[in-house]
Amino acid sequence: MSNLFLVRNIPKEYRDKVRSEIKIKKLEEELEFYKSIFKTHTNSAVFNLRIKSIHGERIWIDKIKIPTDYKLLNLLDEDDEVREWKRPIKCSGWYD
C-alpha cells in the first residue's frame, strides 16, 4: 500500500520506471527465498518441503520432520495442513 502511495506522488514520466523497480525488487526477494532451499534444507527432498509462515514471514518446512519439532510447529501460522500436523496420530497395531 505504501508503494502505491509513493508511486502516485511521483511525476508521471517516472512512474513506470519506479513500478518496474518495485516489481524487480519483489522478484529478486522471491528468487532469494527459493534459492534458500539449498542452504537450509540440504538433506530434505524438495517434494517434502512446504512454504509456511511465522508471523507473515515465509519459511521452508519439511513435512516429514515437522511433527517432531513441537516448538516450530506451534510458532507456525495456522492453516489446514498445520492443524493436521498438530493433530495426534492414532496408533494402530497388528490386531486392529
C-alpha positions in Angstrom: 0.0 0.0 0.0 2.8 2.4 0.8 4.4 1.7 -2.6 1.2 2.8 -4.4 1.1 5.9 -2.3 4.7 6.7 -3.3 4.1 6.0 -7.0 1.1 8.3 -7.0 3.2 11.2 -5.8 6.0 10.7 -8.4 5.9 12.7 -11.7 4.2 10.8 -14.5 7.3 10.4 -16.6 9.0 8.4 -13.8 6.0 6.2 -12.6 6.6 3.3 -14.9 10.3 3.2 -14.0 9.5 3.2 -10.3 6.8 0.5 -10.7 9.4 -1.6 -12.7 12.0 -1.2 -9.9 9.5 -2.2 -7.3 8.5 -5.3 -9.3 12.1 -6.2 -9.9 12.9 -5.9 -6.1 9.9 -8.2 -5.3 11.1 -10.8 -7.8 14.6 -10.7 -6.5 13.3 -11.3 -3.0 11.2 -14.2 -4.3 14.2 -15.7 -6.1 16.4 -15.5 -3.0 13.7 -17.3 -1.0 13.5 -20.1 -3.5 17.3 -20.3 -3.6 17.4 -20.6 0.2 16.1 -24.3 -0.1 19.7 -25.4 -0.9 21.1 -23.6 2.1 18.6 -24.5 4.8 17.3 -28.0 3.8 20.2 -29.8 2.2 19.1 -33.2 3.4 15.4 -32.9 2.6 13.6 -34.0 -0.6 12.2 -31.0 -2.4 8.8 -32.6 -2.8 8.5 -32.9 1.0 9.1 -29.1 1.5 6.2 -26.7 2.1 6.1 -23.0 2.3 4.7 -21.9 5.6 4.9 -18.6 7.5 5.6 -17.4 11.0 4.0 -14.0 11.7 3.8 -13.5 7.9 7.4 -14.3 7.1 7.7 -17.2 4.7 9.9 -20.2 5.6 10.5 -23.7 4.3 9.2 -26.6 6.3 9.9 -30.3 5.8 6.6 -32.0 6.2 8.4 -35.2 7.3 10.4 -33.6 10.2 7.9 -31.0 11.4 5.6 -33.3 13.6 8.6 -33.9 15.9 9.6 -30.2 16.2 6.9 -29.0 18.6 8.4 -25.5 19.2 8.5 -24.7 15.5 5.1 -26.4 14.9 3.4 -24.1 17.5 5.0 -21.0 16.0 3.6 -21.6 12.5 0.7 -19.5 11.3 -2.5 -21.7 11.3 -3.8 -23.3 8.1 -5.4 -26.7 7.3 -2.1 -28.5 6.9 -0.6 -27.1 10.1 -3.8 -28.1 12.0 -3.4 -31.6 10.6 0.2 -31.8 11.7 -0.8 -30.8 15.2 -3.5 -33.5 15.4 -2.4 -36.6 17.4 -1.6 -39.6 15.3 -3.8 -42.6 16.0 -1.6 -45.6 16.8 -2.8 -48.9 15.4 -1.4 -52.3 16.0 -1.5 -55.5 14.1 -4.6 -56.5 15.9 -6.8 -53.7 14.6 
